Amino acid sequence: MKISLVLLNKDARIALRKLRDEGVLHLESEVHGSGEDLETLLEMRARMVLALGKLDSSVKPKPARAPHDSSHSRKSVLTLAEEIISTEEQIRNLHEEIGKITEQINLLKPFGDFEPSDLDYLGASRIDVRLFRDEIGLARSLGDEGAVVFQLGKKGKQLSFAAIFFDGVPELAIERSIKLPKQGLNELVSMKGEMRERLGNLRDKLLDLSRIRPVVEQSLSRIEQDIEFESLATGMPDEGGLRWLRGFAPINRLQGIRALSSAENWGILIQEPDLEDQPPTLIENGPKIRIIKPVFDFLETLPGYREYDISAYFLVYFCIFFAMIIGDAGYGIIFLLAALVLRRLRGGRELDAVKLLIVLSICTVLWGAVTGNWFGSKSLAGLGFFRMLTIPAIAVYPDIFPEFEADPQQKIMMLCFLLGLSQLTLANVLNLIRDFPKLRSLGQFGWMVFIGGLYFLVLQLVIGISMPRFAVYMIAGGIFLFLLFEKQSGDIGFFRGVLRGFSGAFTTFLSAISGFSNIVSYIRLFAVGMASFYIASSFNNLASPLLRGFLLPIGIVIIAVGHGLNLIMAALSVVVHGIRLNMLEFAGQLGMEWTGVVYSPFRVKISNENEGASL
């Protein structure tokens, strides 16, 4: 619901604190405040963020201290942040200095150790010694001009040499001679060693500081909370001694804010959001449906306020798609064991992701069992118990049922298309319910009939099953109903709606092609599942001759590596194909745009009584 609050200007900060304690109102838009206090908080945040960026997040935190320890105060943490920034800056400067000294060392190495000041002393006696690392032609040229040249080394075409001048130094020699550092080679090497030692100490210090990262993060969270409060306190619109703000809250949480506004004498208006509003989306499912939430979190998708919550439908179909794409009962058992290990590592406490993995694993084992697919092995599929679990009509090894003559692959393809028909029809039913009792709901009914006719067309074109005559009438009648009623609206007449519908016939034609491709798209369940099966079977055949004698270890490695890679590729296929069918084909049929805004109420996110986690 949309909520508008009006309160006295003098009570604004007290009112905001109470509103924050209630923790229900999601603010309509971000408020930009002003003032010295806000500027100070923003500067603090900037320094904290800068400091956090310089810490190693992989370092294990130190044990927690008492929450009211004085070292947890904001001032101390800010001092700590400055120390982190300063330490990292010293490390960066030392890196630069070491780099410069390394260049000077490499420059002097060909000439050995000497004191550059000695050359200055000779220069004062009109004996100029210059060092060069240049082509041999320069040495000859300087020699021709009267310099005494001593070759000290050679690398490729580059010559290291010294030239002694007694009657002044030519301009060419000044330009191309080496600019010597003040220190000699040994002194530079010693300086570099000292700098490396200092660098190591600073790195150790920064690593040690990284162990108190949670303290800085917690302090940053408090600062951000204070920034939110200060921005709202100084940025709320006001006029005539009154201030107001707008936001949204779930219907089941309105009682608290009503009671609070009544007790504090605030003006309050509660109404349905307007079409131009962008209310946040709050999805609250039960524990059985909530296990699909990690998938939506991974995809970073959230339905809009006026869009469907497809969590339950997504979960059901995703379990089926996962099972068919993985397709192997043996792989399902591996996933199940992994989920149980994760559950045990959590001390018996199950995350939604672990629960989901358990459900997906069980579905995979069931599908693999009824299709007789156990690690792609025909020998395992033919064992008595496993053979008893297999349904011959969809068996991956039909020859273990010689009495059965049907084509299992054709049956699985039919099942894939049937799944597509059911999911797309479900989308049309939901749209029909949404539009009912408006006339345009008949357009959704028409599209549902059209999709049913397309199903029989797909069976004929892909599998070769003759399309019944009534399917032609379904396709034609469905399109006609869609054109007739899809554009109907209460603010226009019936015939104008019909005219609009038929004027968009070309767009409808393109949508019809898309509907056909949507059904065909479900064949990927069969294709990807069979690809995984054949890869597993191929590795089995490759390793089978080696599973005896001294070659046994090699055979085991081939099976382990082969099935491991196949398992990884199958899991990736679930992301590419299994999720796609739900997010594009199904959600696209529903017309979903995933424009949801996360419900994030103005609330106390972290207590200001405690100042950190650990130091």
HUCORWO-V300122 format. One line per field, one symbol per residue. ss: DSSP state (2 for helix, 1 for strand, 0 for the rest). Layout:
ss = ???
This chain:
ss = 011111112222222222222200011000000002222222222222222200000000000000000222022222222222222222222222222222222222200000022222222200011111111222222222000111111110011111111000002222220000000022222222222222222222222222002222222222222222222222200110011111110022222222222222001111100000000010000022220022222220000000000022222222222222220022222222222222222000000222222222222222222220000002222002222220022200022200000002222222222222222222222222222000022222222222222222222222200000222222222222222220000000022222222220222222222222222220222222222222222222222200002222222222222222222222222222222222222222220000000100000000000000000
